[in-house]
Amino acid sequence: MGADAEKWSSLEEVAEYIGVNKDTVRNWIKKEAVPAHRIGKLWKFKLSEIDEWIKSGKSAL
């Protein structure tokens, strides 16, 4: 793994990162609105994908 590889973030970390409740992130996942990846039973995120999602305006829908 490269030194510049982005780490995976948890649902809790993403909620804190963008300043919303964990339940809000869960609702976005159910609507398939947020870029999320299921790894086993856990949802994981790349913060760069979250940033792009916000910049694209799709988070406002």
C-alpha positions as CSV (number, residue, x, y, z in Angstrom):
1,M,0.0,0.0,0.0
2,G,1.3,3.4,-1.0
3,A,2.2,6.1,1.5
4,D,-0.4,8.4,-0.1
5,A,-3.3,5.8,0.0
6,E,-6.4,7.3,1.6
7,K,-7.7,5.5,4.6
8,W,-11.3,4.3,4.9
9,S,-13.5,6.4,7.3
10,S,-16.3,5.0,9.4
11,L,-19.9,6.3,9.5
12,E,-19.2,8.1,12.7
13,E,-16.1,9.8,11.3
14,V,-18.0,11.0,8.2
15,A,-20.9,12.3,10.3
16,E,-18.5,14.3,12.4
17,Y,-16.5,15.4,9.3
18,I,-19.5,17.0,7.6
19,G,-21.3,18.0,10.8
20,V,-24.4,15.9,10.6
21,N,-26.0,13.2,12.8
22,K,-25.2,9.5,12.2
23,D,-28.8,8.9,11.5
24,T,-28.7,11.4,8.6
25,V,-25.8,9.5,7.0
26,R,-27.7,6.2,7.5
27,N,-30.7,7.7,5.7
28,W,-28.5,8.9,2.8
29,I,-27.1,5.4,2.5
30,K,-30.6,3.9,2.4
31,K,-31.5,6.4,-0.4
32,E,-28.2,5.5,-2.2
33,A,-27.5,9.3,-2.1
34,V,-24.0,9.2,-0.5
35,P,-20.9,7.4,-1.9
36,A,-20.6,4.5,0.6
37,H,-19.0,1.1,0.4
38,R,-20.2,-1.9,2.4
39,I,-17.3,-3.9,3.9
40,G,-18.8,-6.9,5.7
41,K,-21.4,-5.5,8.0
42,L,-19.8,-2.0,8.1
43,W,-20.2,1.0,5.9
44,K,-16.9,2.7,4.9
45,F,-16.3,6.0,3.1
46,K,-13.4,7.8,1.4
47,L,-13.4,11.4,2.5
48,S,-12.3,12.5,-1.0
49,E,-15.5,10.9,-2.4
50,I,-17.6,12.7,0.2
51,D,-15.9,16.0,-0.7
52,E,-16.7,15.4,-4.4
53,W,-20.3,14.5,-3.6
54,I,-20.7,17.7,-1.6
55,K,-19.1,19.8,-4.3
56,S,-21.2,18.3,-7.0
57,G,-24.4,19.5,-5.3
58,K,-25.9,16.0,-5.0
59,S,-25.8,16.3,-1.2
60,A,-28.5,19.1,-1.5
61,L,-31.1,16.8,-3.1
